[in-house]
Amino acid sequence: MSARTYTNPVYAEYFADPFVLRHDGVYYAYGTVALHGRTLPALTSDDLVSWRSLGDVLEAVDFPVAHYWAPEVAHADGLFHMYYSAGGEEGEGHQLRVATAERPEGPFADTGVVLDPDEPFTIDAHPFLDDDGRWYLFYCRDFLEGERAGTGIVVRELRGMNELVGERQTVVRPFADWNLFAKDRHWYGRTWPGWYTVEGPFVRKRGGRYYCFFSAGAWREENYGLSYAVADHPLGPYVPAPGEVPLLLRTVPGRILGPGHASIVSAPSGETDYLVYHAWDPGRGARLMRIDRLEWTPEGPRCDGPTLDPQPAPQ
């Protein structure tokens, strides 16, 4: 790989749900491996292109867990706070938890905090710091009523980095046919004719507006992709960008399958943004980490990905 170009994927081993934190000029990626006996891995890089493994950085909890999912890390009050979920292989019992560390490379130790203990299913936490110093937590829960039952995104204010306060506000619920997760899904003790999913929130403020990027559909299938919703306040209301397909990233038949669950990070120069996301190879062998440039246009965010050919490296 040359210093001037890169080719996706940028990391050759299974690394799903990638979140990238930049701290003191160094990039740290945290992701999901979903393998028994593993917790949550991290990588490090100086340029977003060449990555080195740090191994698993979360210490295992002291109760039985099949899988750990979708970590994100925020730096506040002198600590690094990791938000993640833990539970069964297909999502059974997953609830959001908080772990802390003194360094971005860990080790992270669970604090015993369950962020929304009254909810039976919560995943994909995203901590967001607004310009006024207030923190918000975007995350996913299940909606069992309405036209499209399924998983959607909500937001609450985050106090002290481990306490949710205020009323839960809906950000995006399943809203289109392409959000279908599965037909005839057995969940909550009954069979749903159609179960829909909107997940993986990530928020970026731009031009005074709040853009909540999200993935939707079935994470193992071709309909999975990335789109966004917009609001004038972090608590909403949010309006999804219109479209019957994912607007930012979607499957390229025969070449790349189900791109999504993205985070956004600036290039080393700070002048451009990149989506960091995962996608399957066509044989569904692994979800691998990829990056592509995010453009901010008058019509909204745009991305030419998922790319497979050599691209200019982040400057």
Phi, psi and omega per residue, in radians:
M1 nan 2.186 -3.092
S2 -1.408 2.967 3.131
A3 -1.299 -0.258 -3.012
R4 -1.869 -0.209 3.118
T5 -2.394 2.856 3.000
Y6 -2.471 2.812 3.082
T7 -2.330 2.267 3.101
N8 -1.231 2.588 -0.068
P9 -1.316 2.756 -3.109
V10 -1.628 -0.072 3.045
Y11 -2.503 2.313 -2.899
A12 -1.534 -0.115 -3.114
E13 -1.898 2.790 -3.134
Y14 -0.895 2.157 -3.137
F15 -2.771 1.591 -3.064
A16 -1.693 2.898 3.064
D17 0.930 0.842 -2.979
P18 -1.265 2.243 2.980
F19 -2.032 2.331 -3.116
V20 -2.050 2.219 3.056
L21 -1.911 2.326 3.006
R22 -1.836 2.161 -3.106
H23 -2.421 2.160 -3.124
D24 0.907 0.712 3.061
G25 1.393 0.043 -3.139
V26 -1.998 2.466 3.106
Y27 -1.656 2.419 3.051
Y28 -2.216 2.186 3.095
A29 -1.885 2.354 3.103
Y30 -2.113 2.423 -3.058
G31 -2.653 -3.032 -3.109
T32 -1.927 2.368 2.989
V33 -1.980 -0.412 3.050
A34 0.900 0.840 3.077
L35 -2.134 2.420 3.105
H36 -1.022 2.354 -3.134
G37 1.573 -0.118 3.113
R38 -1.893 2.730 3.009
T39 -1.898 -1.930 -3.092
L40 -2.223 2.182 -3.084
P41 -1.571 2.852 3.052
A42 -2.410 2.720 3.071
L43 -2.245 2.866 3.046
T44 -2.421 2.634 -3.077
S45 -2.717 2.702 3.023
D46 -1.750 -0.230 -2.958
D47 -2.401 0.101 -3.102
L48 1.291 -0.037 -3.036
V49 -1.992 -0.835 -3.134
S50 -1.755 2.106 -3.023
W51 -2.100 2.516 3.113
R52 -2.136 2.371 -3.098
S53 -1.306 2.427 2.998
L54 -1.827 0.037 -3.081
G55 1.325 -2.921 3.085
D56 -1.323 2.275 -3.045
V57 -1.932 -0.090 3.072
L58 -1.775 2.243 3.034
E59 -1.261 2.414 -3.108
A60 -1.076 2.518 3.075
V61 -1.328 2.915 -3.028
D62 -1.685 0.483 3.029
F63 -2.417 2.794 -3.043
P64 -1.104 2.236 3.119
V65 -2.413 2.290 3.082
A66 -1.418 -0.758 -3.069
H67 -2.547 2.607 2.998
Y68 -1.939 2.387 -3.013
W69 -2.226 2.566 2.753
A70 0.827 1.175 3.127
P71 -1.383 2.551 2.881
E72 -2.338 2.612 -3.038
V73 -2.206 2.350 3.078
A74 -2.176 2.481 3.116
H75 -1.793 2.107 -3.138
A76 -2.775 2.536 3.063
D77 0.971 0.588 3.065
G78 1.395 0.056 3.137
L79 -2.204 2.769 2.998
F80 -1.777 2.145 -3.058
H81 -1.872 2.087 3.107
M82 -1.764 2.201 3.068
Y83 -1.850 2.241 -3.070
Y84 -2.726 2.956 3.030
S85 -2.096 2.726 3.133
A86 -2.448 2.461 -3.133
G87 2.955 -2.577 -3.042
G88 -1.381 2.992 -3.027
E89 -1.115 -0.632 -3.131
E90 -1.826 0.274 3.125
G91 1.839 -0.064 -3.102
E92 -1.036 2.176 3.047
G93 1.252 0.143 -3.132
H94 -1.139 2.260 3.057
Q95 -2.413 2.647 -3.083
L96 -1.359 2.390 -3.113
R97 -2.302 2.951 3.135
V98 -2.211 2.328 3.005
A99 -2.197 2.718 -3.120
T100 -2.296 2.743 3.090
A101 -2.622 2.802 3.103
E102 -1.547 -0.268 -3.127
R103 -2.322 2.668 -3.117
P104 -1.126 -0.433 3.124
E105 -1.512 0.097 3.090
G106 1.400 -2.893 0.098
P107 -1.333 2.521 3.086
F108 -1.633 2.322 3.127
A109 -1.996 2.300 3.136
D110 -1.096 2.427 -3.111
T111 -1.600 -0.136 -3.061
G112 1.502 -0.002 -3.106
V113 -1.503 2.202 2.929
V114 -1.816 2.121 -2.910
L115 -1.266 -0.624 3.136
D116 -2.350 1.284 -2.947
P117 -1.143 -0.334 -3.129
D118 -1.399 -0.207 3.134
E119 -1.630 2.318 -3.124
P120 -1.332 -0.272 -3.087
F121 -2.571 1.973 3.034
T122 -2.439 2.338 -3.100
I123 -2.531 3.044 2.913
D124 0.997 0.987 3.117
A125 -1.313 2.448 3.082
H126 -2.334 1.865 3.083
P127 -1.389 2.320 -3.085
F128 -2.244 2.229 3.114
L129 -1.775 2.076 3.123
D130 -1.487 2.961 -3.088
D131 -1.100 -0.441 -3.109
D132 -1.514 0.118 3.096
G133 1.554 -0.002 3.118
R134 -1.496 2.444 3.068
W135 -1.747 2.541 3.064
Y136 -2.292 2.602 3.064
L137 -2.045 2.057 3.011
F138 -1.650 2.368 -3.135
Y139 -2.767 3.086 -3.043
C140 -1.982 2.502 3.031
R141 -2.496 2.992 -3.134
D142 -1.682 2.453 3.048
F143 -1.962 2.107 -3.047
L144 -1.774 0.002 -3.132
E145 -2.102 2.916 3.093
G146 1.703 -3.113 -3.044
E147 -1.130 -0.702 -3.119
R148 -2.168 1.679 3.074
A149 -1.191 2.543 3.108
G150 2.718 -2.867 -3.088
T151 -1.562 2.355 3.097
G152 -2.425 -3.128 -3.045
I153 -1.890 2.392 3.057
V154 -2.259 2.979 3.115
V155 -2.497 2.514 2.999
R156 -2.473 2.754 3.066
E157 -1.244 2.540 -3.087
L158 -1.967 2.099 -3.119
R159 -1.975 2.330 3.109
G160 1.106 0.260 3.097
M161 1.203 -0.073 3.134
N162 -2.473 0.327 3.121
E163 -2.383 2.207 3.076
L164 -1.575 2.310 -3.122
V165 -2.256 2.779 3.123
G166 1.392 3.023 -3.118
E167 -1.307 2.495 3.041
R168 -1.186 2.251 3.117
Q169 -1.959 2.357 3.113
T170 -1.322 2.319 3.105
V171 -1.740 -1.099 3.096
V172 -2.497 2.169 2.934
R173 -1.771 2.847 3.033
P174 -0.910 2.302 -2.977
F175 -2.347 -0.119 -3.053
A176 -2.548 2.818 -3.116
D177 -1.077 -0.542 -3.099
W178 -1.232 -0.140 3.080
N179 -1.406 0.038 -3.065
L180 -1.071 2.219 3.058
F181 -1.595 -0.831 -3.126
A182 -2.880 2.596 2.949
K183 -1.582 2.556 3.082
D184 0.928 0.888 3.113
R185 -1.520 2.264 3.085
H186 -1.579 2.045 -3.031
W187 -2.767 2.443 -3.085
Y188 1.013 0.637 3.042
G189 1.295 0.248 3.102
R190 -2.577 2.943 3.129
T191 -1.843 2.188 -3.127
W192 -1.695 2.205 3.137
P193 -0.991 -0.653 3.053
G194 -2.507 2.239 3.081
W195 -2.038 2.260 -3.030
Y196 -2.028 2.716 -3.069
T197 -2.450 2.272 2.900
V198 -2.206 2.197 -2.959
E199 -2.639 -3.078 3.021
G200 1.056 0.887 -3.108
P201 -1.198 2.565 2.990
F202 -2.634 2.203 -2.988
V203 -1.948 2.385 3.026
R204 -2.328 2.288 3.083
K205 -1.561 2.317 -3.080
R206 -2.616 2.169 3.115
G207 1.054 0.575 3.123
G208 1.391 0.034 3.134
R209 -2.042 2.770 -3.066
Y210 -1.913 2.093 -3.134
Y211 -1.835 1.995 3.078
C212 -1.723 1.856 3.080
F213 -1.405 2.457 -3.122
F214 -2.585 2.772 3.010
S215 -1.909 2.703 -3.113
A216 -2.628 2.791 -3.129
G217 1.809 -2.682 -3.114
A218 -1.846 2.075 -2.968
W219 -1.108 -0.303 3.104
R220 -1.655 -0.051 -2.913
E221 -2.093 3.038 -3.059
E222 -1.223 -0.396 -3.085
N223 -1.374 -0.145 -3.113
Y224 -1.231 2.351 3.135
G225 -2.939 -3.084 -2.996
L226 -2.029 2.323 3.044
S227 -2.482 -2.840 -3.075
Y228 -2.728 2.846 3.033
A229 -2.299 2.780 -3.011
V230 -2.275 2.514 3.088
A231 -2.554 2.917 3.091
D232 -1.741 -0.024 3.120
H233 -2.586 2.574 -3.118
P234 -1.035 -0.439 3.106
L235 -1.555 0.034 3.082
G236 1.581 -2.945 0.154
P237 -1.342 2.590 -3.139
Y238 -1.793 2.479 3.100
V239 -2.060 2.043 3.099
P240 -1.127 2.491 3.020
A241 -1.085 2.361 -3.068
P242 -1.204 2.666 3.084
G243 2.657 2.565 3.119
E244 -1.683 0.137 3.055
V245 -2.476 2.824 3.030
P246 -1.054 2.345 -3.008
L247 -1.485 -0.471 -2.994
L248 -1.815 -0.779 3.121
L249 -2.418 2.383 3.079
R250 -2.671 2.934 -3.096
T251 -1.005 2.429 2.950
V252 -1.879 1.808 -2.999
P253 -0.911 2.289 3.098
G254 1.406 -0.105 -3.074
R255 -2.198 -0.733 -3.106
I256 -2.651 2.419 -2.964
L257 -2.155 2.280 2.955
G258 1.037 0.935 3.098
P259 -1.246 2.466 3.107
G260 2.965 -2.820 -3.029
H261 0.799 1.222 -3.014
A262 -1.742 2.671 2.841
S263 -2.072 2.959 -3.115
I264 -2.185 2.372 3.123
V265 -2.540 2.620 3.128
S266 -1.444 2.621 3.038
A267 -1.125 2.878 3.131
P268 -0.927 -0.579 3.125
S269 -1.266 -0.337 -3.074
G270 1.390 0.037 -3.030
E271 -1.638 -0.328 -3.115
T272 -2.330 2.680 3.095
D273 -1.829 2.622 3.079
Y274 -2.245 2.418 2.914
L275 -1.423 2.288 3.018
V276 -1.969 2.116 -2.980
Y277 -2.600 3.019 3.060
H278 -1.999 2.826 2.990
A279 -2.788 2.684 3.062
W280 -1.404 2.633 2.804
D281 -1.286 2.814 -3.056
P282 -0.990 -0.487 3.130
G283 -1.466 0.079 -3.126
R284 0.982 0.634 3.130
G285 -1.326 -0.619 -3.116
A286 -2.889 2.637 2.952
R287 -1.563 2.104 -3.024
L288 -2.027 2.593 -3.092
M289 -1.374 2.377 -3.107
R290 -2.417 2.785 3.050
I291 -2.323 2.567 3.000
D292 -2.624 2.596 -3.060
R293 -1.192 2.403 3.081
L294 -1.812 2.170 3.123
E295 -1.808 2.393 3.055
W296 -1.793 1.959 -3.095
T297 -1.977 2.904 3.074
P298 -1.031 -0.397 3.128
E299 -1.583 -0.029 -3.133
G300 2.105 3.134 -3.134
P301 -1.180 2.546 3.136
R302 -2.473 2.632 3.104
C303 -2.509 2.374 3.110
D304 -1.495 0.032 -3.136
G305 -1.389 3.113 0.012
P306 -1.326 2.264 -3.136
T307 -1.643 2.628 3.061
L308 -2.179 -0.222 3.140
D309 -1.653 2.849 3.132
P310 -0.978 2.392 -3.131
Q311 -2.190 2.693 3.033
P312 -1.039 2.325 -3.122
A313 -1.230 2.631 3.047
P314 -0.931 2.369 -3.055
Q315 -1.549 nan nan
